[in-house]
Amino acid sequence: MKRKLLFIMPSLDSGGGEKSLINLLTTLDFNQYEVEIRLFAKRGLFLDLVPNEVKVTEISGDYQHFSKGILSSILYFMSRLKIALALHRISFFIKNSLIKNKAIAEQQTWKNKAVAIPKVKEEYDTAIAFIEKSSIYYLIDKVNAKQKIGWIHTNYSSSGLNADFDRNYFSQLDYLVTVSPECQQSLNVNFPEIQPKIKVVHNIVSAKTVQQLASENIQDAKFQPNDFTIVTVGRLSTEKGIDTAVEACKILVQSNKEVRWYVIGEGNERAKLQQLIVDYQLQNHFFLLGLRANPYPYVKQAKVYVQPSRYEGKSIAIDEAKILAKPIVVTNFTTAKDQINHSVNGIISGNDATQLANDILLVLNDKNLQNNLSLHLTQEIHDNSTEEITQFYSMLNA
C-alpha cells in the first residue's frame, strides 16, 4: 500500500520555496507514495507545474471568507451570526496594521486565523509543512499525521521570527529540515533542545531540466540584452535587496551607459522600487519584468547574474545560474559561502550599493575573469537530485 504524504504551502506563487517543492515532487517515486498538496490559497505561477499524480487541495471552511478583504469578511460573518469569527477578523486586521515586522505579525495573528480553519479528519502517514510560519502552525494544530516534518528555507537568525513562539511548535515535529549547513547551525543555536531533530536536505536542482528550459526562445519585447546585461531573479521584497540593486545600477550607469539590469520576480515592494527607478532616472537601464514562468533563457543571455540579497537560506536562483555557467556576483549574506567560492566560481561582494557596483563593473569589464568563472562552473557537478531525494526518503522511513 502506498504511503500517504501531505505537503502544506501558503500557495504556489513564484518563490524559492515553491520552486524547491516542485523540484522535489518531480523527483518522487509515485509508485511508493500517494501525494497531496494542501494550499492556503490555490493559486500561483507553479500550479501548472505540479505533476499530474499529485492531488492539489485548498483549506476549506470559513478560512476562504476570512482571507478576503476586511469589510467583505466581516459582513459575511456578521450576516451568519458568526460573531466570534468577525471579532477575530478585526483583531487580525489590527495586528497586521500595527506590527511592522511581517514575520512577527504572521506569528501573532495565527491564533486569529486558526479559528477559521477546520481540523483535517483524514490521517496521513507523513505531513510536511514545506515552508516556515503558518504552514508549520497549521501542521501542528490542524493536521492528523503519524509523522510531522517542518521545513525552514531561510537563515532563522536573520528571519525576524520570535523563537519563543516557534519553540512550542518545533518541539512537536519529528524533524525540522533546513536547506544548508549554515541554516542548520542557526537553528541549532536558537533551538538547542531539538538539535537531534534538525536535518539538512539541500534544494533539489535538476541540471538537465534547467539547461533544457534555458534553450527556449524569448518572446519578450521588454528584454533587449547586450554586452552589459545583468539579470536577477527574486521576489520584490526587502530581504532580496532589489533596492540595493537599483542604487548599484545608478552607479554603474555613471560608468557605462549601456548597462541594462533586468529583475524577474514580483512582490510587495514593486511600487517603492518603481519610484526609486524614476527618482534615479533609470527607466532605460533597470527593468522590473515581473513573473516569468521560465526565467532560464533570461539568465542564459545575461553577461552577469547578480543576487543582491540581504539574507538567504540557500538560493535556488544562484544554483540555477551556476548550472548555466554564468559569471555570478552576490552580496555577502550569511549563507553566500555555502554556494560561492570567492574569485573561483563567483564573486562575493559587499552589502552596500557602491561595493556591489564596483564588483559588477569588474566582471563586466574583464573578459578573462568572466571566462575563468564560467569555466570553473562547467567543471562542477550541479545535479543533486539523487542524493537529496535519498536523504528525504531516509526521514520518511525512519
Buried (B, 14 or more C-beta within 10 A) or exposed (E): EEBBBBBBBBBBBBBBBBBBBBBBBBBBEEEBBBBBBBBBBBEBBBBEBBEEEBEBEBBEEBBBBBBEEBEEBBBBBEEEEBEEBBBBBBBBBEBBEEBEEBBBBBBBBBEBBBBBBEEBEEEBBBBBBBBBBBBBBBBBBBBEBEBBBBBBBBBBBBBBBEBEBBEEBBEEBBBBBBBBEBBBBBBBEBBEEBEEBBBBBBBBBBBEBBBEBBEEEBEEEEBEBEEBBBBBBBBBBBBBBBBBBBBBBBBBBEEBEEBBBBBBBBBEBBEBBBEBBEEBEBEEBBBBBBBBEEBBBBBBBBBBBBBBBBBBBBBBBBBBBBBBBBBBBBBBBBBBBBBBEEEEBBBBBEBEBEBBBBBBBBBBEEEEBBEBBBEBBEEEEBBBBEEBBEBBBEBBEE
